[in-house]
Amino acid sequence: MNTRIIGSHACFFREGDAYTVPGSGTSGRAAKPGAADTGWIDLGVIKDAEGKIEEVKSIEIMAPAPGKLVLYDELSAGAKLTLSLTLQEMGPLVAELLYRSLALTTSGGQFNPLEGLVNKRGWLKLQCYDQDAAPADEPDLLTETFVKLKVNGSVKMGGGEPAELKLDALVLHSTLNTGQLGHA
């Protein structure tokens, strides 16, 4: 099965927020809310979504050959995955990340810049779609990963163009991280 990803949708669930689906709990590395929980925060219009895997450390295995050592193998001793999203909407969560405020809600209101945490941790649900897939409303690639979410770079607001903001989601280890390719 080959998929042509033409668009993506993403939601975030903050670490420490309560959830009710699949049962009552508090979101964290070892506790993931269900897909139908109402606490997921829609990140809005996504222009681009990217994934990047980086080797953090590799170990070279050298073997003797007549008169010298030669590379025999290379072991990967660690890697990190970063999911980057370019957004074209600024909802309360994005403002919270950009201004480092305490948690903001959809009702708006006053907030204090630099009052909150530098980066937010929680669950990122990333859904990627292929326009020709059937059924069309089901993602062809779905990942739910525990991440550290942060703003990458500056945000230009104005100039006749939609504001664009890049979010980086550094995937952190959780035994509950999942991915699915194709429809269930």
C-alpha positions as CSV (number, residue, x, y, z in Angstrom):
1,M,0.0,0.0,0.0
2,N,1.4,3.4,-1.0
3,T,0.0,6.6,0.4
4,R,0.2,10.1,-1.0
5,I,-0.1,12.4,2.0
6,I,-1.6,15.7,0.9
7,G,-2.8,17.1,4.2
8,S,-2.5,16.7,7.9
9,H,-4.5,17.4,11.1
10,A,-3.2,17.5,14.6
11,C,-4.5,17.6,18.2
12,F,-2.7,18.0,21.5
13,F,-3.5,16.9,25.0
14,R,-1.5,18.6,27.8
15,E,0.3,16.5,30.4
16,G,-1.5,16.8,33.7
17,D,-5.0,17.5,32.2
18,A,-7.8,15.3,33.3
19,Y,-9.5,12.9,30.8
20,T,-12.6,10.8,30.9
21,V,-12.2,8.5,27.9
22,P,-11.5,5.5,28.1
23,G,-12.0,6.1,31.9
24,S,-11.0,8.7,34.4
25,G,-7.4,9.7,34.6
26,T,-4.7,12.3,34.3
27,S,-2.7,12.6,31.1
28,G,1.0,11.8,31.3
29,R,3.7,9.6,29.8
30,A,2.0,6.5,31.2
31,A,-1.6,7.6,30.7
32,K,-3.0,8.4,27.3
33,P,-6.5,9.9,26.8
34,G,-8.8,8.1,24.3
35,A,-9.4,9.4,20.8
36,A,-13.0,10.5,21.7
37,D,-12.1,12.5,24.8
38,T,-13.2,16.1,24.5
39,G,-10.0,17.4,26.0
40,W,-8.0,17.1,22.8
41,I,-7.0,20.6,21.5
42,D,-7.2,21.1,17.7
43,L,-4.1,22.8,16.5
44,G,-6.0,24.4,13.5
45,V,-4.9,24.7,9.9
46,I,-1.6,22.9,9.2
47,K,0.3,24.0,6.1
48,D,3.1,21.4,6.4
49,A,4.0,18.5,8.6
50,E,7.4,17.0,8.6
51,G,9.2,14.1,10.4
52,K,12.9,13.9,11.0
53,I,14.9,11.1,12.6
54,E,18.4,11.8,13.8
55,E,21.1,9.4,15.0
56,V,22.2,10.7,18.5
57,K,25.1,8.3,18.9
58,S,26.6,5.6,16.8
59,I,29.4,3.1,17.8
60,E,31.9,2.0,15.2
61,I,33.0,-1.7,15.4
62,M,36.5,-2.0,13.9
63,A,37.9,-5.4,12.9
64,P,41.5,-6.4,12.2
65,A,42.5,-6.9,8.6
66,P,46.1,-7.6,7.6
67,G,48.1,-4.6,8.8
68,K,45.2,-2.3,9.8
69,L,41.7,-2.0,11.4
70,V,38.8,-1.6,9.1
71,L,35.2,-0.7,9.7
72,Y,33.3,-3.9,10.3
73,D,29.9,-2.5,11.5
74,E,28.2,0.5,13.0
75,L,25.7,0.2,15.8
76,S,23.0,2.8,16.5
77,A,23.1,3.6,20.2
78,G,20.3,6.2,20.1
79,A,18.0,8.2,17.9
80,K,15.5,11.0,18.2
81,L,12.4,11.8,16.2
82,T,11.1,15.3,15.8
83,L,7.7,16.1,14.2
84,S,7.5,19.6,12.9
85,L,4.2,21.4,12.1
86,T,3.8,24.7,10.3
87,L,0.5,26.2,11.5
88,Q,-1.5,29.0,9.8
89,E,-3.9,29.6,12.7
90,M,-3.2,30.8,16.3
91,G,-5.6,29.3,18.8
92,P,-5.3,29.5,22.6
93,L,-2.7,26.6,22.8
94,V,-0.5,28.3,20.2
95,A,-0.7,31.6,22.0
96,E,0.1,29.8,25.3
97,L,3.3,28.3,23.7
98,L,4.4,31.5,22.0
99,Y,3.9,33.7,25.0
100,R,4.8,31.0,27.6
101,S,1.7,31.7,29.5
102,L,-0.2,29.5,31.9
103,A,-2.9,27.2,30.3
104,L,-5.3,29.2,28.1
105,T,-8.9,28.1,27.2
106,T,-11.0,28.7,24.2
107,S,-13.0,31.4,26.0
108,G,-10.1,33.8,25.7
109,G,-9.3,36.5,28.2
110,Q,-6.3,38.1,29.9
111,F,-3.0,36.2,30.2
112,N,0.5,36.9,31.6
113,P,3.5,36.4,29.2
114,L,6.4,34.3,30.6
115,E,4.3,33.0,33.5
116,G,4.1,29.4,32.2
117,L,6.5,26.6,31.3
118,V,9.1,27.0,28.5
119,N,7.8,23.9,26.7
120,K,4.6,21.9,27.1
121,R,4.6,18.1,27.3
122,G,1.7,15.9,26.3
123,W,0.1,13.8,23.7
124,L,0.2,14.7,20.0
125,K,-2.2,13.0,17.7
126,L,-1.1,13.5,14.0
127,Q,-3.4,12.4,11.3
128,C,-2.2,12.4,7.6
129,Y,-4.6,12.1,4.7
130,D,-4.5,10.9,1.1
131,Q,-7.3,12.5,-1.1
132,D,-7.9,9.4,-3.1
133,A,-8.2,7.0,-0.1
134,A,-11.5,5.4,0.7
135,P,-13.0,6.2,3.0
136,A,-11.8,9.7,2.6
137,D,-12.4,10.8,6.2
138,E,-10.0,8.2,7.7
139,P,-6.3,9.0,8.0
140,D,-3.8,6.9,6.1
141,L,-1.2,7.6,8.7
142,L,-2.0,8.1,12.4
143,T,0.4,8.6,15.2
144,E,-0.2,9.3,18.9
145,T,3.1,10.2,20.6
146,F,4.1,11.7,23.9
147,V,6.0,14.8,23.0
148,K,7.7,18.0,24.2
149,L,6.0,20.7,22.2
150,K,7.8,24.0,21.5
151,V,7.7,27.0,19.1
152,N,10.6,27.0,16.6
153,G,11.6,30.4,15.4
154,S,9.8,33.7,15.3
155,V,6.3,34.5,14.2
156,K,5.5,37.3,11.7
157,M,2.0,38.6,12.3
158,G,0.7,40.9,9.6
159,G,2.1,42.0,6.2
160,G,-1.0,40.8,4.3
161,E,-0.1,37.1,4.8
162,P,-1.5,34.6,7.2
163,A,0.7,34.2,10.3
164,E,2.8,31.1,10.2
165,L,4.2,29.4,13.3
166,K,6.4,26.3,13.3
167,L,6.0,23.9,16.2
168,D,8.5,21.2,16.9
169,A,7.3,18.1,18.8
170,L,10.2,16.1,20.1
171,V,9.0,12.5,20.6
172,L,9.7,11.3,24.1
173,H,9.7,7.6,25.1
174,S,6.4,6.1,26.2
175,T,5.2,2.5,26.0
176,L,1.9,4.0,24.8
177,N,3.3,5.7,21.7
178,T,1.6,4.2,18.6
179,G,1.4,4.5,14.9
180,Q,-0.9,3.1,12.2
181,L,-0.4,3.0,8.5
182,G,-3.6,2.5,6.5
183,H,-7.2,2.1,7.7
184,A,-8.1,0.0,10.7
